[in-house]
Amino acid sequence: MDRLRRDPLYQKFLKELRTMLVSRDNQICLEFAFWKSRPPVALGGIYEMRTYVLKPGNLLEWETNWRKGLECRQQFCEPVGAWFSQLGKLNYVHHMWNYPDLETRKKTREQAWKVDGWAETVYNTVRLIEHMEANILLPMEFSSLK
């Protein structure tokens, strides 16, 4: 870290970056014990990062329901990982999926609705959520996920 502080190129980068930032948040997250992080089955494609802000006190209930739901989704797609916030903004859950393209993502999500248990999982978890967002991410040229 001290080496970075003395690097003139890094210092120049920070100075320029600060003019572009409006705000910044940090979280320290832990992975769920039932949902271990792993490299994607295939590199490249797109990544979907889904983020849920849970109503306070509902993390364990969300986890219990999602254990069942994950079995439904895994029939069609392997997750990259799932994490919950431990420090910073609390009551956040993030999970990431890898797909070859947006069309495959759409079909995979449609197939999950045909599996017994998926609708029940959604019903049981949606009431625990205050806010949700889904972001499509593309790996950069230097990414090991490219």
C-alpha positions as CSV (number, residue, x, y, z in Angstrom):
1,M,0.0,0.0,0.0
2,D,2.8,2.4,0.8
3,R,4.3,1.7,-2.6
4,L,1.1,2.9,-4.2
5,R,1.1,6.1,-2.2
6,R,4.5,6.9,-3.6
7,D,3.7,6.0,-7.2
8,P,3.2,9.3,-9.3
9,L,1.1,7.6,-11.9
10,Y,-1.3,6.2,-9.3
11,Q,-1.5,9.6,-7.6
12,K,-2.3,11.2,-10.9
13,F,-5.0,8.6,-11.5
14,L,-6.5,9.2,-8.1
15,K,-6.6,13.0,-8.6
16,E,-8.4,12.6,-11.9
17,L,-10.8,9.9,-10.5
18,R,-11.9,12.1,-7.6
19,T,-13.3,14.7,-10.0
20,M,-15.6,12.1,-11.5
21,L,-16.9,10.6,-8.3
22,V,-20.2,11.8,-6.8
23,S,-20.3,9.2,-4.0
24,R,-18.9,5.8,-3.1
25,D,-20.0,3.0,-0.8
26,N,-18.1,0.0,0.5
27,Q,-19.3,-3.3,1.9
28,I,-17.6,-6.3,3.3
29,C,-19.6,-9.3,2.4
30,L,-19.5,-13.0,3.4
31,E,-20.5,-15.8,1.1
32,F,-23.5,-18.0,2.1
33,A,-22.4,-21.4,3.4
34,F,-24.9,-23.2,1.1
35,W,-23.8,-21.2,-2.0
36,K,-20.0,-21.4,-2.4
37,S,-18.4,-19.0,-4.9
38,R,-16.8,-20.7,-7.9
39,P,-15.4,-19.7,-11.2
40,P,-18.1,-19.6,-13.9
41,V,-18.6,-22.8,-15.9
42,A,-17.6,-20.9,-19.1
43,L,-15.7,-17.7,-19.4
44,G,-16.9,-14.7,-21.3
45,G,-20.5,-13.9,-22.0
46,I,-22.4,-11.7,-19.6
47,Y,-22.8,-11.6,-15.9
48,E,-25.9,-10.7,-14.0
49,M,-25.4,-9.2,-10.5
50,R,-28.7,-9.2,-8.6
51,T,-28.9,-7.2,-5.4
52,Y,-31.6,-7.3,-2.8
53,V,-32.0,-5.0,0.2
54,L,-33.9,-7.0,2.7
55,K,-36.2,-5.7,5.4
56,P,-34.2,-5.8,8.7
57,G,-34.2,-9.1,10.5
58,N,-35.1,-11.3,7.4
59,L,-31.7,-12.6,6.3
60,L,-32.1,-16.1,7.8
61,E,-35.7,-16.5,6.4
62,W,-34.5,-15.3,3.0
63,E,-31.6,-17.8,3.1
64,T,-33.9,-20.7,4.1
65,N,-36.2,-20.0,1.1
66,W,-33.4,-19.4,-1.3
67,R,-31.8,-22.8,-0.5
68,K,-34.8,-24.4,-2.1
69,G,-35.0,-21.9,-5.0
70,L,-31.4,-22.4,-5.9
71,E,-32.1,-26.1,-6.6
72,C,-34.7,-25.0,-9.1
73,R,-32.4,-22.5,-10.9
74,Q,-29.3,-24.9,-10.9
75,Q,-31.1,-27.2,-13.2
76,F,-30.5,-24.6,-16.0
77,C,-27.6,-22.4,-14.8
78,E,-24.7,-22.6,-12.3
79,P,-24.4,-19.6,-10.1
80,V,-21.1,-17.8,-9.7
81,G,-21.7,-17.0,-6.1
82,A,-23.9,-15.2,-3.4
83,W,-22.9,-12.9,-0.6
84,F,-24.5,-11.0,2.2
85,S,-23.2,-7.7,3.7
86,Q,-21.4,-7.9,7.0
87,L,-20.0,-4.4,7.3
88,G,-21.1,-1.2,5.6
89,K,-24.8,-1.1,4.4
90,L,-26.4,-4.0,6.1
91,N,-29.3,-6.3,5.0
92,Y,-27.9,-6.5,1.4
93,V,-27.7,-9.8,-0.5
94,H,-25.9,-10.1,-3.8
95,H,-25.8,-13.0,-6.2
96,M,-24.1,-13.4,-9.6
97,W,-24.9,-15.6,-12.6
98,N,-23.1,-16.1,-15.9
99,Y,-24.8,-16.5,-19.2
100,P,-23.5,-16.7,-22.8
101,D,-25.9,-13.9,-23.8
102,L,-29.1,-12.0,-22.9
103,E,-31.3,-14.4,-24.8
104,T,-30.0,-17.4,-22.8
105,R,-30.6,-15.4,-19.6
106,K,-34.2,-14.8,-20.7
107,K,-34.8,-18.5,-21.5
108,T,-33.1,-19.7,-18.4
109,R,-35.3,-17.5,-16.2
110,E,-38.4,-18.6,-18.1
111,Q,-37.5,-22.3,-17.6
112,A,-37.2,-21.8,-13.8
113,W,-40.9,-20.8,-13.6
114,K,-41.8,-24.3,-14.9
115,V,-40.1,-26.1,-12.1
116,D,-42.1,-27.0,-9.0
117,G,-40.9,-24.9,-6.1
118,W,-39.7,-21.8,-8.0
119,A,-42.9,-19.8,-7.7
120,E,-43.1,-20.7,-4.0
121,T,-39.6,-19.4,-3.5
122,V,-40.4,-16.2,-5.2
123,Y,-43.6,-15.8,-3.2
124,N,-41.8,-16.5,0.1
125,T,-38.9,-14.1,-0.6
126,V,-40.4,-11.1,-2.4
127,R,-42.2,-10.1,0.8
128,L,-38.8,-9.9,2.6
129,I,-37.4,-7.4,0.1
130,E,-37.4,-3.6,0.4
131,H,-35.6,-3.0,-2.9
132,M,-34.1,-5.1,-5.7
133,E,-32.0,-4.4,-8.8
134,A,-30.4,-6.5,-11.5
135,N,-27.3,-5.3,-13.4
136,I,-25.8,-6.8,-16.5
137,L,-22.0,-6.8,-16.4
138,L,-19.5,-7.3,-19.2
139,P,-16.0,-8.4,-18.3
140,M,-13.2,-5.9,-19.2
141,E,-10.4,-7.0,-21.5
142,F,-8.1,-7.5,-18.5
143,S,-10.6,-9.6,-16.5
144,S,-9.8,-13.2,-15.7
145,L,-13.5,-13.9,-16.5
146,K,-13.3,-12.8,-20.1
